[in-house]
């Protein structure tokens, strides 16, 4: 038996959360003043900075589309993002995979047809990793794209849930992730559709529904936080331009 | 729990505790807004205001504004324009009042009794300026403060909560498992430490917590804002945990307030932690101090208490030689039953052969054959310190009857010459001298150190021949005959009082002079002369045993049931057994020949020594049997034999048979291992029954004897019943 107890009989997780509690989500839009759009998101100890550049001319003319903007995503994890100092190898498959996942998630949500022959670049930088990196990256990308003023049909709010030693947990930390199966979902709250879903490691088919619903519930909570952040940010922006009186 | 307005809460609580709000009234009922309670002053209340109340009510509290939304049920301080003017008037919100947010101090919320607010809204009101007031005075008859609503609730009659330190859990888990200790708060800090130190103890603690009767409650102090403790620079994790435990204890104490008679007691075995706790004003004790001070201390003390109370019985466990999952405990503390059967792993509770165990009897209704065993702390109960044993005591050979060679326990000259009563030689002896009548009734007895000269040294056989030869009438033969007559009378008397005659066939191997391999088996042939010597030996043993008193057993236990003698002590030549040596020394002391041996005065040392002797004796017997078994194997190795045998015991899976010709016993299984048996055991008739074949005790069968050598170095004598033919399933 593992010496770790992921959910104590009192109902507490190792970090003191209850099973259905997400970690504190802190976000700041416009974290990088010079970027077209940016957002910094902290989900517990997972910290992600996303900057959006564009829409602008395509860097590579060969790849540009005449009827829509080209979306490029890149993901970099800082060498010190995890416990050990590990410089990201060139052509890191995990990084490329994550970047592709973000691109595939956002392409259908963004109204790319509004920006023909242009390019939008999303750069995700992972400052610190403690589980839920995908969710944090997606949430931060949503905010950064909104900050950049790029037309979108909906938010994408991501959260993960998992089954660890038989316990259903929301928003897994790295430690919990290592001990069980984790399902990340990206919810489009406006249309109640799922725009992204990824299951890592195996999960019994019978419990997929349960875990999925748990994750979606978490994503709805994330939506409230992101929405508030966007409102506050918009208020600030409008205020700073003298459009509304404080 | 959030504390948002400490000062206000303390102030209002005090007013409630003093009963200041009694006979005050609700002067304002503004439907959808607030119901407000009048400030306490002489005109507002109808009773006489105590001095203390008026002083307290005059006090004001500073503003403690928050962004908590003013909604129905919120309790909010009243004030004048000065934010720091909160006194004793407060409002109960009847609806949302956003303009009060961040402007008025919220200090509480209506948890129960919304119907009272609803009723207030129904009263007839009139408007007077900005105030909407009830037409009739709404008096508060009584306003009290409930005692601290602490979870967990203290059980009935209990005076304190216990908080345990980790060291108590780790080292006194057995004590905690006693049901006497209840109302315990188990801190998360302690749980975590225990888990990291010893998972087994953690599991035991968890199962105590799971038992609701025990009222062990977990408090997740690490996740609680007010009890969380951050490690200080330079502080060791241990010190931090100790501090966390003290802080949590303090927190509990402060929650209780000054409620009479209820306290929080920290139990810790760490003197430093105790000192720091006392400095912080906490009540704390070590577990030892606490248990000793308790009235029910005996209940909490471990096995010793149970033993003293007669609930538990102590004895030595003997595992059955036929079934490793069954054993018997021989106890002396139980009247009428000296042997308690333990069956199954659960009842044996990890005890192994030779352990001193404490057993608890099952309710009599379940006395088929099971008792529950509690494994005693072996170190505590069997505090055998072998080093202190007398060397000779340890070497005691118990007269090992080896089949081939004789191992001697004392030097040859001593054993074979000086201590042997050779013919016509003076020898020092210890004699019992009886004067008996013709019916062998003992008239007088004398025990003395003597010098004797034997008239003759005869073997049993020679003595027998002399007695049987009618032609011999010499004094020696005649005296032998007299002795024999007396011996017969003695034996008859013993038999009349219920002595058992235990005869198991004893075999002797005839060894090949060259190879020392057994070539034949012969029975020991017992003659009348053997019986004669035996009878007088017994009489001597019984006689001299009367001199002894035992400190450890009651006289009722002295009875030797096999010999039907009320008292018995082994007393033969001291060259064979150390026990005899002890008996000799004691006897010498009793007849005041020499001083009392020092070791005989120490009961526990003597008990230990005797236990060792008994163990040696048992081992010697086992060795003897093993020696016979070995020679049996060698004997049968070369020749498979068929022989008559008798069923002497019926078991569920087979029968134990005795082959009288060779004196061997063995079990014959009715089905091979893993095979289904054609036989069913019938407990009523104690028989194994299969279609066409029944095996009962004393049934005569024919068995094939062979040696199973299929396992290297572990040859085994194998018996198989060949007549009757056993059906297979």
Interface residues (C-beta under 8 A of the other chain):
Chain A: X1 X3 X5 X8 X9 X10 X12 X16
Chain B: X188 X191 X195 X196 X199 X206 X209 X210 X218 X220 X222 X223
